[in-house]
Amino acid sequence: MNRVPLAERMRPQKLKDVVGQDDIIGKGKILTEIVKKKEPVNLIFWGPPGTGKTTLARILAHEFNADFVEISAVTAGKKDVEEVVGRAKLNWNLKTRTVLFVDEIHRFNKAQQDAFLPHVESGLITLIGATTENPSFEVISPLLSRSRVIIVKPLTKSAILKVLKRACKEEKVVLKNTLSRSIIADGAITERPNPVTTGVRERSEKDVFLAPHTITADALDYIAELSGGDARSALGDLELALSLAKEVTKDIVIEAAGKKLPGYDKKGDNHYDTISAFIKSMRGSDVDAALYYLARMVEAGEDPKFIARRMVIFASEDIGLAGNGALSLATACFQAVERVGMPESGLILAHTVVALALSKKSRATTDAWFAAKDLAKKTMGEPVPIWLRNAPTKLMKDLGFGKGQKWEAGFHLDKNYLPDSIKNVKLFKKSS
């Protein structure tokens, strides 16, 4: 007999049961207020996997007494869209609202998103989209302007532990102390004397003895650690571990979960957010933060050459004249990473990161370069001063082309080198 997965069985049915989203659920918070008013609102839930986006959509639809239609942008086609619209029209005649939930809405192209727009505008459909990508880039502006974007945050370890303990309670799994001294409390392993075992609810010694499954506190803690803020992943690991042994220890969890990498999509927001944090940490001379974000990228399998390239750019852009050796060091780092490979290149990257983060910073060259580009765009038609031009013919020399020029190192004439209209412009400022 096929059994419903644990993650699905543990899906909350009411807002008050949703864990870890205190910024959007609770007294005076947006989702709670929307439910109170009983007026459906077009929403885009933006957040990482396993944080409850689908759950929230289902709860809202239930609270609105609406017909909930769920499709995935990965598999849905034009026919599916037409069927949803037809169903919504029937519901409209029956005075029933239709809530359409589009999972991974960022995967719909512009034409597919446009197809929903008139029905969203008319109120025929209340749209709730879910995306792991920045909706500013992935959802068309007309649809975005008619929706509220709700940020759904990754769950903290404490929240994941709460979800896991709730699952243990429902599945009648007894939570055992590790080495007869540690129990899970408020999301952390803490010391407590005396009790040998504790369940998610009070149990007698007889209950514990007869319980079909047990799990140690450090095993549950490790599952939460592995989850990366993804409750679905945590519950999946718990379910698999319970299927492998009656007494689940940390070693059983390791066997069940295998080697897990952090949630890090090299083409997704996490990729760009992490490299941004990395660069800004070096810019802010925070060595610890720079090393931390470097480690996150390396552990996630980021291309070390990509990281090294960004450091070459950083050395010129943010350090510049304040540390002329920085560009050479970053370039040498890139070459070394190319030749050495991983995992040894991690140390080379770390060495360079520390040096760049500690270096003095100057954007004098960078600011001057961007100012020069901006000025060039505006003054492309301005003629180069005649005395700076080449004079390959006698006529041109007679007309003053190249007048006064000498082929000597360091030769300088006391004349304006810029076109006359911008001759007094100063682009480079040493204090930048």
N, C-alpha and C positions, 0 to 999 in steps of 0.2 A: 504493500500500500504506500503510495506516494505521500510524504509528509510535507506540510507547508514549512518552508525554511524558518529558522528561529527569528531571523531579522524581520520577517513578515509577521510572524505571530506576535512579536513584541512591539509592533508599530502602534504608537499612541493613537487614541481615538478622540481625545479632547485636548484643547490648548493647554490646560493646566498640567497635563501629563508630559508635555514636551520639555525636554531637558536641555539646558545650556544656551537658551536663546533669550536671556533676560532683557536684552536691548530692544526686542520687538514684541515680547509677550509679557503681560503683567499690567497692573493698574496704570492707566494713562498711556500705555504703549500701543503702537499703531495697529497691530493685528487684533489685540483685545478690543480696541475701540471700534475697528471695522466690524467685528462680530457683534458687538453691542448694538450698533446701528442697523444691523441686518440689511445693509445695502452693499451688494457686491461691488468690488473695485477691481479694475484691471491691474494685475501685479506681475512684476518680474522678480523672481527669487534668484539672487546671485550669490553663489557660494560654492565651496568645494564639495566633492561627493560625500555621501553619508551623513549629511548635517540636518536632514529632515525636510528638504524642499518639497518632495512628493507628499510626505505626511502632512505638511502644513496645507498644501493645496486640497487634499482630501478632507481634512478637518473643516476648512472654510466652506467647501461645497456642502458638506453635511449641515453646518450651521445655517447656511442660506436656504436649506431645503431645496437644493438645486440638483438637476441631473448632471452628474459628473462624468465627463468624457475625457479619457486619457489617451494621448497618442505620443509616439516618440518621433522626433524629427529625423532620426536615423533611418527609420523604416517607412515612414508615412509618405504617400504620394498624393497626386492630384485627386485621385478617386476618394481617398480617405478624407480629404478636406471637403469634398462635395457631400460626402455622407454625413459629416459632422454638421454642415450647414443645413442639410435637409432635416436632420434630427432636431436641430435647434428651432427650426420653423414649426415643426409639429409641437414641440414643447411650448413655444410661444402661444400657439392656439389654445393650448391646455393651461395657459397662465402659469407655466413652470419655467424657472430660469435654467439656463444651460451654462455650466462652467466648463470651459475647455482647458485642460491642462496639457501643455506642450513641453514634454521633457526634452532637454538639450535643444532649446529653441534656436540657439546660435547656429545649429546645423541646417536650418531652413535658409534657402537662398532668398534674395530680395523678392523675386516673383512669388514665391510661396508665402512669404510674410505679407506681401501686398494683397494676396487673396483673402486674408482674414480681415484686413483693415476696414472695409465698408460694414462688415457685420459687427465688428467691435464698436465702430462709431455709432451704429444704429441701436446698440444695446442688445441685439439678438444674442450675442455671445459675450460672456464675461471671460476674458482671457487671463490665464495664469501661466506664465512661462517659467521654466527653470533653466539656468545656465551656469556653467562653471567658468565661462569666459566673460570678459568685461562687456556688458550690454551696450556700452557707448560705441563700441566698434562692430558688434555682431548683430544688433537689432536695429531695424530701419527707424529713422528719426520720427516719422509720423506715428508709428506704433509705440515708440518709446515715450513720445510726448503725451500719449493717452493712457500711460501706465505709471504706476508707482514702482520704483525700483527698491526692493527690500534686500539689504545685505544679510545673508545668513552665515554666521561665523562658524569656523571650525570648532568642534567641541573641545573643551579643555579635558585634561586627563581626569580631573575630578568628575566632570559630567559623564565621561565614558564609563568610569567606575560605577557611577550611579545607575547607568543603563545596564551594565553587566550584573550588578547586584540584584536589580529588579528582575532580570532574566533568570538568575539563579533561584530567586524566590518562586517565580512562576513555574520553573522546571523542577522545583524541589531538590535543588542541588545544595549541599551543605558546604559552607565556606569554612575551611579549617585554618587554624593559625599555623604559621610557619615556625618551626622549632619551638612550638608551644608558647610563643611570646608576641607574635605580630598579628595584627588584624587590620582589615581595611576600615579606615574611618576618615570621612571628609576627603576622600580622594588620595590619601597617602597611607603608607604603611607606618604605623606608630606602635610604640611600646605599650603593652598593658599586661599586668601580672595576672596570675591565677587561671582564667578559663583556658581550657584546652581546645575547645572548638566553639565556633559561633556560626549560626546560620544567618540568612538575611531576615529571619524573624526568630523569636525565642523558640528554642527547641529543647526537649528533654534529652538526657543522655540516651534513652531508649530510641527516641526519634533519630538521633544522629547515627546510632549504630545500625538502624534499619534503613537509612537513606540509601537509595540506589547509586547515587553519585556524590563524590566530594571533590572540592577543588581548593588548593592552597592559596593563601593570600598573595604570596609572591607570584603565583601563576596568573592570578587575576590581574595583578598589578602589571605584569609583563604584557598581557594581552592589551591592556589600556595603553601601555607605552608604544606598542607596535602599531596601534591603530592610526596614528597621525591625525587624530580628531575625527575619524570616520567611524561612526557608530555601527554602520552596516558591516564594515570590515571586522570590527571587534566582535560583533555577535557571530559572524561567520567563523572566526577563529575559535571562539568559545564552543560553538556547536561541533566543529570538527574535532576539537580536543576531547570533548565529552564522548564522541563516538569512538575514540581510540582507547579510552581507559575509564574504568570506574572511579579511580582515584587520580585526578588530574594534578600533576605537578608542573613546575616551570619547564622541566625537560620534555614533558609531553607536549606542552604548548610550542616549544621550539621545533619539535618534530612535526607538529600540525601546521604551523605557520611557515616553516622553512625560512629562507633568507628573504626578508622583505625590504624593499627600498621605499624611501619616503615618497609620498604623492608628489611627483615632480614631472610635469609634462613639458618637454623641451620646446614645445610650440605654444604653451599655454601661459596664463597669467602668472602662475607660480614661478616660471622661468624668468619672466621679465621683472617680476617683483623682487626676486632674489638677487639678480644681477644689479638691479637698481640699488638695493640696500647695500650690496657689496661695494659699489663705486662710491656711494655717499658716505659709507663708513670710513673709507680711505680718505675721502675729501675732508671729513670731519676729524681726521687723525685719531680715530678710535680703533686702535690695533686689535683689541679683543673682538669687537663686532666684525671687523673685516676678516679676521681669521675664522670666526664662527660661520659667516656666510660663505666663505671659501669652502669650508668643510662640508656645509650642506650641499653645495653644488657638486663637489667631488664625490661625496657619498651617494648622491642621486645619479651618478654616472654622466654628469655633464662633460662635454668635450673639453679637455684641458687646454687645447689650442684656442678655443673660444675665450676662455678665461684669460689666457696669456695675451691674446690680441687686445682685449679690453684694457688690460694693464698698460700695454704699449701706448694706447690712445690716452689713457689717464695720465701717464707720465708726461706727455707733451701738453695735454689740455690743462691739467690742474697743478702740475709742479713747475713745468716750463723752466724759466730762467732762475728760479729759486734753487734748483738742484739740477744742474746741467748733466750730471751723471745718471739721473733717473731714467732718461730715455734709453741710454746705452744698456743699463741694467735690465730694463723691461724687454728690450729687444733680445738681449742675451738669454733671458728667461724663456722667451718664445722659441728661440733656436734650440735651447737645451731640452725643452718639453718635447719638441718635434723629434729630437734624436734619442732621448732617453725613454720616453713613454711612461705609462703608469705601471705600478703605483708609486715608483720612486719620484716621479715628477711632482707629486704632491708636496714633497719637501722643498723642491725648487720654487714652486708657486708660493708656498708659505714664506720662504725667505724673502722673495720679492715683495709680497704683500706687506710684510712688516716694514721693510725699507721704505716703500712708497707711502705707507700710512704715517710713518714717523718723519718723513721729509717735510721741509718747509714748502709752502704752496704759493704759487703765483699764477694768476690768470692774465698777466699783462699781455703776453703774446696772443693768447686765445681771444681776449677782448678786442685786441687790435686787428686780428684776422677777421673776425665777424664784422667789425666796423668797416674794414676795407672792402669786404665782399658787398656789404650793403651800399656803400658809397659807389662802388664800381657799377652796380646794377642801375643806379640812378644817373650816372654820368658817362655811360658807354660812348656817347657821341662826342664827348669833349676831345678836342685835338691834342695830341702829344706835343709839347713845346718843340719848336723847330730845331733848337740847338741840341736836343736829345735824339733827334732822328739820324738815321744813316744817311750818308752822302756819297753814294757809289758813282755819281757822275759829276762832271765839272759844273754843269748848270745848277745842280742842287747845292754844290759848295758855294757858288756865286750868290745863291739865294739865301745863304745863311744856315743851311742844313748842317748840323754837327759843328757849328762854329765854336771854337775854343776848346774842343775836346782833345785830349791827349790819351794815348794808350799806355797809361802808367798806373801801377798799383796805388790805390789810395788817393788818386787824383780827384779833386773836388773843385767845382766852380761855384762862386757865390751867386747862384741864380736859383730860380724856382724850378724844382724838378717836377712838380705837379702841374696839371693843366691850370691855366690862369684862373678859371672860375672857382677852383678849390685850392688855390695856392697856399692858403693859410690854415688848412685843415691839419690837425694833429691826431693821428690815429693811435699811436703807441704811447701809453702812459705807464711809467715804471711803478707807480704806486698800486696798480691793479692787482 
